[in-house]
Amino acid sequence: MENYELIPLPGQIPGKLCLYRLVSISRHRHPAFELLFILSGQVRTFTGSRAILLKAEDILVINSLEIHELYSEDAQMLSLEVNFSEFPFLTSYKDVTFDCCSAENTSDPRFYPIKFHLAHLVKESGGQHDLGALLHLIAIISELTEHFPSQTKPSGVLRPAAGKTLAQITDYIQDNYRNNIRLEDLAEMFHFSQPSMSRFFKSHLGMTFSEYYNNLRLEKATDQLLSTSDSLTEIAFQNGFSDARSMSALFKKKYGILPGEYRSRHLDFMPQTRFMNEVNYLAVTSSSALAPLARYLKENFLNDTLKETSGKEKRLDIENIDISAKGTRLRHTWRNICCLGSVRELLYGEIQDVLRRVQTEMPFKYIIFHGIFSDDTMVYDELPDGRAVFSFTVIDKIIDFLLSIRLRPLMQLSFTPSALASAPDKTNFFMKYNTSLPKDYDRWTLLVTRLIGHCIERYGLDEVLTWPFCVWNEPDTTVKMFGFEHKEDFFKLYECTYKAVKKIHPRLWFGTPALMFILSDPLDWYHSFFDYCRQHQCVPEFLNIHYYDDDLTMDENYPSGSVLNRLSPDEESFTRYIDQMYAQLKEYGIEDLPVYMTEWNLTVSQRNYINDTCFKSCYLTENLLKNYDRLESFAYWSISDFVGEIQPSSHLFHGGLGMFTTNGIPKPVYYIFRLMSRLEERKIASGPGYFMTKNENNRHFVMIFYNYTHYNKLLSSGELFDMTLTNRYTVFPDLVPCHVQAHLKGVENGTWTICETYVNRNHGSAFDAWIDMGAPENLHPKDYEYLRDISVPGQHIRKTASDNGTLIYECSLEPLEVRMAEISWEDHYSM
């Protein structure tokens, strides 16, 4: 059996919502009331003496202390469990029983309201409204009480006293099932005679003690078969069987198949524990398992009532900001580095056009990309006689272009040319970059030396000395990605490359490889790496890290091989990561290294629908402003949705990670960077929802305000539920406006010009403009031009007067809106 708790019920509701897959649960009972909704497949259930076949969208109520068992090969189902006796509002229902099973009459309209309220219960549990969840739970109980009361007590439901005794006995067996429990020992422990204990099991569980005990051990053994690589003998002993043969015989009798064959058949469907740097993150995807239930969601009076009571306007009151204070000088380190997927993309005209625009409107200093040694640049080959041949023609074109737009390369020396690869078949991404070690380190060193020497000859030593160098991308990940079977193999490659670069010129700047830098260091990678560097005199000169807000430490592998796209539910996770990262650097003895974040995004997934929305721009604003200048760079991954790691989507708004769509239409996040490029020299104040700067003469203030709402718990668990291609804001609870009022003191008396520029769903969001167009699936060139022209930030200009050295600024922010206000003594504002 596989199950995981999807969403805990909010507040004080004593229950849980669970999603089950591959269900096989032997006969048991529990004190909780349980409502099952079948999402897909078929489940055979036995309740009391009744056998029922449940199919997709069927519901079934299992009463408190009712004997039941479930079997299925391929089903998914949602389970709602509530213990009435622990909930003050529902204690009167603790002895009430229901007879509700849609399998016997699927067209009965009485089932629809239960499914409706169950869908909304899931929805509210994923958000912030405890009251909403409670109202829908009560509505479910009300519907059951009115339409599905049990006329007779269901068979197999215990009297409370007998239920308490049975619970004590079964709890003991659960805790000690590995210890070869005997009926006579159990009877003596609970003050029964042996015949009485035997009758007690038969009467209250409908089976003998031996049948119950064997079923329990088989269930535990089945879990172990699919979650470990333990041998059958080990599994048998660990679950109280005398040997593997006796376990196999009972297994075959119960399931009709031997345990080894069962393991082979189902292993691909089961979850595996993986740390983030062991996961193939190109396979990350969201789940639509709950979609069959989501279709029962509809607007209703309950939701409207909740919106009226909870949808009050937020307020952001900022008092007594003294603009005459000196403030803190800003370095604007986010402008140090931008990033692109790979070297190949730099050869595309549309990408070059995008980069020209970026460098015109908000120039960066450096750009990082993968694959300068890949076959895309045709940099290395070998003749039939084995001689190495080098060509820098393609690399010249790329670097010439970058320097022409005042953008220098951060030279990531990756990956291995196929002619130099030790394992030609070790490739990843859609473009098949080779990520194996070089077969000849002398030739790798020669390749590094020739490239840098050529660059010095072409661009001059002074220019090349300004370029940072590193080797490889994410060697701390799985072998299926960029890592290696033995981390020490990469350490040798790093040392070889470091010393080759330093031999050319000691002032060439060399940093760590680009690292996922998992703080828990589950593979003991970072300790080992920095120890190696100290021992071999190749200590890096800067730290080069990546950050994504995914939670991949424990994940479910689905039959397709995908990994569930869980996001951190913690709104402060990015800030906490930076705090903990700096503490970790001290432990590694590298606290003095400058830290460059050369990739950063909410998620590794290039198919997460919220990436195209205004949420993403607000997420970027909140996290960058809260951590402004704490790192030497915050390189947003990536400039464009066009990333060659996976095959391009046919949908324009497919949930890509870029600032621009694949054909160069700016997304909301791009305009946020443009707004931030207007920030002034000194910060005078910041806090949740705002960031204020000024120039040296106190006559120009640039302030950014934002109305952030975090996604709900359902999305953070990887479940789309009711989110669709065209309906992407359903995962944000409490989307309400925010009224801002800021009091600035110490300003000159007189007239000031306020120029407001804002990004929200109506201004600067190409995705929302596409929705307003009717969300056409097929777009023509003129449609792209229209979207490009219409999807621009809004702007409003007004005059205001200061009085007694005080200026009051007010505005109203739409949900997920970001607004920049430039307050000028002179009319020198511009977008």
Salt bridges, closest charged atoms under 4 A:
GLU2 OE1 - ARG21 NH1 3.16
GLU34 OE1 - HIS30 NE2 2.94
GLU34 OE1 - HIS68 NE2 3.76
GLU57 OE1 - ARG295 NH2 2.78
GLU69 OE2 - ARG27 NH2 2.89
GLU73 OE1 - HIS266 NE2 3.09
ASP95 OD2 - LYS94 NZ 3.46
ASP99 OD1 - ARG50 NH1 3.59
GLU104 OE2 - ARG50 NH1 3.23
ASP108 OD2 - ARG110 NH2 2.72
GLU143 OE1 - HIS147 NE2 3.58
GLU146 OE2 - HIS147 NE2 3.85
GLU184 OE2 - ARG182 NH1 3.38
ASP185 OD2 - ARG182 NE 2.98
GLU261 OE2 - ARG265 NH2 3.49
GLU299 OE1 - LYS307 NZ 3.50
ASP317 OD1 - ARG315 NH2 2.96
GLU319 OE1 - HIS743 NE2 3.97
ASP353 OD1 - ARG356 NH1 2.93
GLU361 OE1 - ARG357 NE 3.31
GLU361 OE1 - ARG674 NH1 3.51
ASP376 OD1 - ARG344 NH2 2.99
GLU382 OE1 - LYS439 NZ 3.27
GLU382 OE2 - ARG443 NH1 3.22
ASP385 OD2 - ARG387 NE 2.70
ASP396 OD1 - HIS454 NE2 2.75
ASP396 OD2 - ARG458 NH1 3.59
ASP400 OD2 - ARG458 NH2 2.65
GLU463 OE2 - ARG408 NE 2.87
GLU474 OE2 - HIS546 ND1 2.62
GLU495 OE2 - LYS499 NZ 2.75
ASP531 OD1 - ARG534 NH2 2.95
GLU541 OE1 - LYS502 NZ 2.82
GLU556 OE1 - ARG566 NH2 2.84
ASP570 OD2 - ARG576 NE 2.60
GLU572 OE2 - LYS626 NZ 2.59
ASP579 OD1 - ARG630 NH2 2.64
GLU587 OE2 - HIS527 NE2 2.98
GLU599 OE2 - HIS370 NE2 3.38
GLU599 OE1 - HIS546 ND1 3.55
ASP612 OD1 - LYS667 NZ 2.85
ASP612 OD2 - ARG728 NH1 2.79
GLU622 OE1 - LYS626 NZ 3.65
GLU632 OE1 - ARG331 NH1 3.01
ASP641 OD1 - LYS667 NZ 2.96
GLU680 OE2 - HIS700 ND1 2.59
GLU696 OE2 - ARG329 NH2 2.47
GLU696 OE2 - ARG682 NE 3.26
ASP722 OD2 - LYS123 NZ 2.67
ASP734 OD1 - HIS129 NE2 3.09
GLU748 OE2 - ARG699 NE 2.79
GLU756 OE1 - HIS796 ND1 3.53
GLU756 OE2 - ARG798 NH2 3.35
GLU756 OE2 - ARG819 NH1 3.39
ASP768 OD1 - ARG761 NE 3.32
ASP783 OD1 - LYS782 NZ 3.47
GLU785 OE2 - ARG788 NH1 2.77
GLU810 OE1 - HIS739 NE2 2.87
GLU817 OE2 - ARG819 NE 2.75
GLU822 OE1 - ARG678 NH2 2.73
GLU822 OE1 - HIS700 NE2 3.19
ASP827 OD1 - LYS799 NZ 3.44
